[in-house]
């Protein structure tokens, strides 16, 4: 038996030897390559995952199309109330010492007849926020503001439980809700309430805007992400007659609709989406008016951002498990059922992305040895469908919101795509927990009332010093993709290099920021004190 045949037999029977030889030798065995069972065990999940991600990518294109087709259908109130109805404003709070005062200051300035207004501070706090809120409420009440303070000794049901308890005591026909990190403008209740002249309207949702958008690159990315949700997703769904969700804040409910839909329930982490779908299945109408805006604060810390995103990812999958069977058994049209399915299951992409990341190197090797032609007509279109839809989705949203300045925001799109990839490990864990029925507490995303680049947060309470094991996994994946990137250049597979660079940047960025964001900020902010002790000529 010749040496070539022996080597060929070794390659075909030993996958480890085969792949390492292919990595470190350009093309020694191209002529004798034959796909075997090991190769198929890589290629089948590779194309399955890429195909599913492509379907969700095509759905993003479809949402963008739906929005552009229906963007001129933004709603208007049918009539206006001659006499304004009674409104209860609920403010659910839990350990928000830095932003509670801003919230109360904003809400007490709302322009609405005081005899028709009730403000409930629903405080579950276990820290000094309780003292801050109770003292502020007492001061406002003495000044004639119709405000009351309610504190629970336990957090049963978390935010949903607090809202349900408050509803028992509320006197308003309509319920407006604002989270602690929001600062509603004076006109917001008047802007929303007239939609309820239509007796079928259950909810009016406003659009979030950003107090601290320009604080950092991270907040710029977060703002673009959420702009896409509020412009494209909400606009496409609501203006085309499909279901969409109340966002838990910056909106107003008809009280009777909450009761009719079964009330606030806390068996998911997204109680707002859960109640929204239950109400719409009952036949209630939802209204989204992007012209009604409410400023809010974005998380400035990577770990807080991860907490927020993982809570939303887990909650939507929990809601999907709970309600998709009900939705598909209902008499709703097929397009509503399909859109609800895409909406509630979209986060399944995160565990798929994590698996895809792990098998990409062996898949890339196999595909390269199967030939360039196959990669160009099969792999490349699937990559484009699953990734380029993200950039177009968010760029359209920026163009709609900022027609004069949107090109200046395009520079953040690559970082946005990389950050979305970097969130995959955190969100994959949340999705798997939801699928397995593993419950977890409602973990708040810390807010620090940071409204500009010059303000500090890293010494404040709630700043996380521990980030668990996930950053280590992210950094390991970053190193893995650095190797993949180098290998793609070694085999002259240049078309995949930009995709690999996104994976490398995303995992490295989220991992490094999770571990080092606060320490690096502390070092940066210490520069003036260091300069003062240096000689003048070097300071």
ABEGO torsion letter per residue (X at the ends): XBAAAAAAAAAAABAAAAAAAAAABABAAAAABBBBAAAAAAAAAAAAAAAAAAAAAAAAAAAAAAAAAAAAABBBBABBBABBBBBBBBBBBBGBAAAAAAAAAAAAABBBBAAABBBBBBBABABAAAAAAAAAAAAAAAAGBBBBBBBBABABGEAAAAAAAAAAABABABBBBBBAABBBBAAAAAAAAAAAABAABABBBBBBBBAAAAABAAAAAAAAAAAAAAAAAAAAAAAAGBBBBBAGBGBBBBAAAAAAAGEBBAABABAAAAAAAAAAAAGBBBBBBAABBBBBBBBABAAAAAAAAAAAAAAAAAAAAAAAAAAAABABBAAAAAAAAAAAAAAAAAAAAAAAAAAAAAAAAAAAAAEAAAAAAAAAAAAAAAAAAAAAAAAAAAAAABAAAAAAAAAAAAAAAAAAAAAAAAAAAAAAAAAAGBBBBBBBBBBAGBABAABBAAABBGBBABAEAAAAAAAAAAAAAAAAAAAAAAAGBAAAAAAAAAAAAAAAAAAAAAAAAAAAAAAAAAAAAAAAABBAAAX
